[in-house]
């Protein structure tokens, strides 16, 4: 691991071994390819599938993102995770949330990612890239006042960091590097401040390959828009926030073009999960998908995604193949001339052929996790919602029922099958008509339960690096941990 204070490589187990392997493969910067592209990932927080003009929003105007889609590729079956922390860990590591190791909070919804995990930034850093993260991290502790400085971005492959360690549920404290520089920041300024920092970094690093991870706090509640945008959208306060994000994303696009970097820069926009749906004017929209954030219905994980790279990604195109945030690490590693780690299982796959328009399909299975519970599996256009097997009292669907529609916060008793090609809203269960498909998808789910994990099974290829195991072995222990004061 790189120590940002001493500038030295520290020996930290698996990560150190992997870094040494890369250094041996690339003995000097001169050995690296000269035409390495730049990468910018723009990650919004709780933005729903429909919350862009190019995805059908009736009252939110997003001209810059719509333009980005017209100049690039719009993905329509792109998946993240159900909530903030797991989604960020999945993007960083290329793995499902139960695959990557946690430091010492095994049962936390928002994981503290283990220091021996290898991030996309570390892969690129060893390829000679300048790396920077701006905005929400959420992998060193969800509470802005109770985070672990040693797990912040500068210790996970980022040369530069400016942002907040967790969510803005109550307050935002800002950090530069590893030092807290401001408490209770004005949330209405965050979108612009993060963007300003990202643009400054791009300008400074324009003559070398760079990676920017711009993870906006908005539109996670509490919502806030600057005076310039507040009250200007027909979509209410939520619309104001999205339109301010769109404007500032346009500033990044303009900077890249003005610096002459357009032809060698991949810009990827997406969201960390579906939207809140029950918070009045603070809520997003996932139509025509079912439900939203915290659920494993389509509205919880399927998110908008636009990718743009002139001359590399064909303009004005659309891709309906199943792709996901876990694919970004292996894909970007390949595009940069490198490779993802080979000493561990990586769940993501290389989707560069989809991005080039060289393929319009991908033979892959996608698994839907809600915290530590496997909830569904998708193969092709078929999706199977799995029966809930954790103890009734510990059912996540029950625990989080106040966050989603009552009709969606249900404890599923038997498998439910949906054909997403003809029923994107998951309205009609066809399990009884296709028992062979149910059996096929159940086998895939059984594989995931054993290899990745489930609430009562620690996956055979999941990682701990010696940290506490995050999953419990039986239902009695599970209930005692979740409900320690429950009467016997």
NORGI-V566614 format. One record per residue. N is the residue number from 0. OMEGA is omega in radians with two decimals (none if undefined). BURIAL is # if it has 24 or more other ideal C-beta (glycine too) atoms within 12 Angstrom, else .. Layout:
# NORGI-V566614
n:omega:burial
N:OMEGA:BURIAL
N:OMEGA:BURIAL
This chain:
# NORGI-V566614
n:omega:burial
0:3.13:#
1:3.09:#
2:-3.08:.
3:-3.14:#
4:-3.11:.
5:-3.09:.
6:-3.09:.
7:3.07:.
8:-3.13:.
9:3.12:.
10:3.13:.
11:2.96:#
12:-3.02:#
13:-3.10:#
14:3.14:#
15:3.13:#
16:-3.12:.
17:3.13:#
18:3.11:#
19:3.10:.
20:3.11:.
21:-3.14:#
22:3.10:.
23:-3.13:.
24:-3.14:.
25:-2.99:#
26:3.09:.
27:3.12:.
28:-3.13:.
29:3.14:.
30:-3.07:.
31:3.12:#
32:-3.07:.
33:-3.02:.
34:3.14:.
35:-3.12:#
36:3.02:#
37:3.12:#
38:3.05:#
39:3.04:#
40:3.09:#
41:-2.97:#
42:3.09:#
43:-2.98:#
44:3.11:#
45:3.10:#
46:-3.03:#
47:-3.08:#
48:-3.06:#
49:-2.96:#
50:3.01:#
51:3.10:#
52:-3.09:#
53:3.03:#
54:2.99:#
55:3.13:.
56:-3.13:#
57:-3.01:.
58:3.09:.
59:-3.10:#
60:-3.13:#
61:-3.04:#
62:-3.09:.
63:3.08:#
64:3.05:#
65:3.09:#
66:3.11:#
67:3.10:#
68:3.13:#
69:-3.13:#
70:-3.09:#
71:-3.07:#
72:3.09:#
73:3.12:#
74:-3.08:#
75:3.05:#
76:-3.09:#
77:-2.98:#
78:3.00:#
79:3.05:#
80:-3.00:#
81:-3.12:#
82:-2.90:#
83:-3.01:#
84:3.11:#
85:-3.13:#
86:-3.14:#
87:3.08:#
88:3.12:#
89:3.12:#
90:-3.07:#
91:-3.01:#
92:-3.06:#
93:-3.04:#
94:2.99:#
95:-3.07:#
96:3.11:#
97:3.13:#
98:-3.03:#
99:-3.03:#
100:3.06:#
101:-3.04:#
102:-3.14:#
103:3.09:#
104:-2.92:#
105:-3.08:#
106:-3.13:#
107:3.06:#
108:-3.14:#
109:-2.99:#
110:2.91:#
111:-2.97:#
112:-3.08:#
113:-3.10:#
114:3.11:#
115:3.00:#
116:-3.12:#
117:-3.08:#
118:3.07:#
119:3.12:#
120:3.14:#
121:3.07:#
122:-3.11:#
123:3.13:#
124:3.13:#
125:3.02:#
126:3.11:#
127:-3.12:#
128:2.89:#
129:-3.01:#
130:3.14:#
131:3.06:#
132:3.12:#
133:3.08:#
134:-3.00:#
135:3.11:#
136:3.02:#
137:3.10:#
138:3.08:#
139:-3.06:#
140:-3.06:#
141:3.14:#
142:-3.09:#
143:3.13:#
144:-3.08:.
145:3.14:.
146:3.14:#
147:-3.11:#
148:-3.10:#
149:3.10:#
150:3.13:#
151:-3.07:#
152:-3.13:#
153:3.08:#
154:-3.14:#
155:2.99:#
156:-3.11:#
157:3.11:#
158:-3.04:#
159:3.05:#
160:2.98:#
161:-3.13:#
162:-3.09:#
163:-3.05:#
164:-3.07:#
165:-3.08:#
166:3.13:#
167:3.14:#
168:-3.13:#
169:-3.12:.
170:3.03:.
171:3.00:#
172:-3.03:#
173:-3.10:#
174:2.95:#
175:-3.01:#
176:3.05:.
177:-3.06:#
178:3.08:.
179:-3.06:.
180:-3.08:.
181:3.08:.
182:3.10:.
183:3.14:.
184:3.08:#
185:-3.04:.
186:-3.14:#
187:-3.12:#
188:-2.94:#
189:-3.08:#
190:3.14:#
191:-3.08:#
192:3.09:#
193:-3.12:#
194:3.10:#
195:-3.11:.
196:-3.14:#
197:3.14:#
198:3.11:#
199:3.13:.
200:3.14:#
201:3.13:#
202:-3.11:#
203:-3.04:.
204:-3.05:#
205:-3.09:#
206:3.08:.
207:3.14:.
208:-3.09:#
209:3.04:#
210:3.10:#
211:3.03:#
212:-3.07:#
213:-3.02:#
214:-3.06:#
215:3.03:#
216:-3.10:#
217:0.08:#
218:3.01:#
219:3.09:#
220:0.26:#
221:3.14:#
222:3.07:#
223:3.08:#
224:3.12:#
225:-3.12:#
226:-3.12:.
227:-3.06:.
228:-3.07:#
229:3.11:.
230:-3.07:.
231:-3.06:.
232:3.04:#
233:3.13:.
234:3.11:#
235:-3.11:#
236:3.12:#
237:3.10:#
238:3.08:#
239:-3.10:#
240:-3.13:#
241:-3.13:#
242:3.04:#
243:3.05:#
244:-3.13:#
245:3.14:#
246:-3.09:#
247:2.99:#
248:3.05:#
249:3.10:#
250:3.10:#
251:3.11:#
252:-3.14:#
253:-3.14:.
254:3.13:#
255:-3.12:#
256:-3.10:#
257:3.14:.
258:3.14:.
259:-3.09:.
260:-3.00:#
261:-3.04:#
262:-3.10:.
263:-3.10:#
264:3.01:#
265:3.07:#
266:-3.08:#
267:3.10:#
268:3.02:#
269:-3.10:#
270:-3.06:#
271:3.11:#
272:3.10:#
273:-3.00:#
274:2.82:#
275:-3.08:#
276:-2.99:#
277:-3.08:#
278:3.07:.
279:-3.06:.
280:3.04:#
281:-3.03:#
282:3.05:#
283:-3.02:#
284:-3.13:#
285:-3.12:#
286:0.08:#
287:-3.10:.
288:3.13:#
289:3.00:#
290:-3.04:#
291:-3.05:#
292:3.13:#
293:3.12:#
294:3.04:#
295:2.84:#
296:-3.01:#
297:-3.11:#
298:-3.14:#
299:-3.04:#
300:-3.12:#
301:-2.99:#
302:3.06:#
303:3.08:#
304:3.10:#
305:3.08:#
306:-3.07:#
307:3.04:#
308:-3.08:#
309:-3.13:#
310:-3.14:.
311:3.08:#
312:-3.08:#
313:-3.08:.
314:3.03:.
315:-3.09:.
316:-3.12:#
317:-3.14:#
318:3.14:#
319:3.09:#
320:3.13:#
321:3.10:#
322:-3.00:#
323:3.08:#
324:3.13:#
325:3.13:#
326:-3.02:#
327:3.13:#
328:-3.12:#
329:-3.14:#
330:-3.13:#
331:3.09:#
332:3.14:#
333:-3.12:#
334:3.13:#
335:3.14:#
336:-3.13:#
337:-3.12:#
338:3.04:#
339:3.13:#
340:3.13:#
341:-3.12:.
342:-3.09:.
343:3.11:#
344:3.02:#
345:-3.06:#
346:-3.12:#
347:3.14:#
348:3.12:#
349:3.14:#
350:-3.10:#
351:3.10:#
352:3.06:.
353:-3.10:#
354:3.13:#
355:-3.05:#
356:-3.14:.
357:3.11:.
358:3.10:.
359:3.12:.
360:-3.11:.
361:-3.14:#
362:-3.10:.
363:3.06:#
364:3.11:#
365:-3.10:#
366:-3.11:#
367:3.11:#
368:3.02:#
369:-2.99:#
370:-3.11:#
371:-3.11:#
372:3.02:#
373:-3.03:#
374:-3.05:#
375:3.08:#
376:3.09:#
377:3.03:#
378:-3.02:#
379:3.14:#
380:-3.13:#
381:3.09:#
382:3.11:#
383:2.99:#
384:-3.01:#
385:3.05:#
386:3.10:#
387:-3.07:#
388:3.11:#
389:-3.13:#
390:-3.07:#
391:-3.08:.
392:-3.09:.
393:-3.09:#
394:3.14:#
395:3.09:#
396:3.12:#
397:-3.08:#
398:-3.08:#
399:-3.04:#
400:3.14:.
401:-3.12:.
402:-3.10:#
403:-3.11:#
404:-3.09:#
405:-3.12:.
406:-3.11:.
407:-3.13:#
408:-3.06:#
409:3.03:#
410:-3.06:#
411:-3.04:#
412:-3.13:.
413:-3.09:.
414:3.09:#
415:-3.06:#
416:3.13:#
417:3.02:#
418:-3.01:#
419:3.09:#
420:-3.08:.
421:-3.07:.
422:-3.09:.
423:3.14:#
424:3.10:.
425:-3.10:#
426:-3.00:.
427:3.09:.
428:-3.11:.
429:-3.10:#
430:-3.11:#
431:-3.11:.
432:-3.05:.
433:-3.11:.
434:3.13:.
435:3.10:.
436:3.08:#
437:-3.13:#
438:3.14:.
439:-3.12:.
440:3.08:#
441:3.09:#
442:3.09:.
443:3.11:#
444:3.12:#
445:3.08:.
446:-3.12:.
447:3.14:#
448:-3.11:#
449:-3.03:.
450:-3.12:#
451:3.12:#
452:3.08:#
453:-3.03:#
454:-3.11:#
455:-3.10:#
456:3.03:#
457:-3.03:#
458:-3.12:#
459:-3.14:.
460:2.99:#
461:-2.96:#
462:3.00:#
463:-3.02:#
464:3.10:#
465:3.12:.
466:3.14:#
467:3.08:.
468:-3.06:#
469:-3.05:#
470:-3.08:#
471:-2.92:#
472:-3.12:.
473:-3.03:.
474:-3.14:.
475:3.10:.
476:-3.12:.
477:-3.11:#
478:-3.12:.
479:3.14:.
480:-3.12:#
481:-3.10:#
482:-3.05:.
483:-3.10:.
484:-3.13:.
485:3.13:.
486:-3.14:.
487:none:.
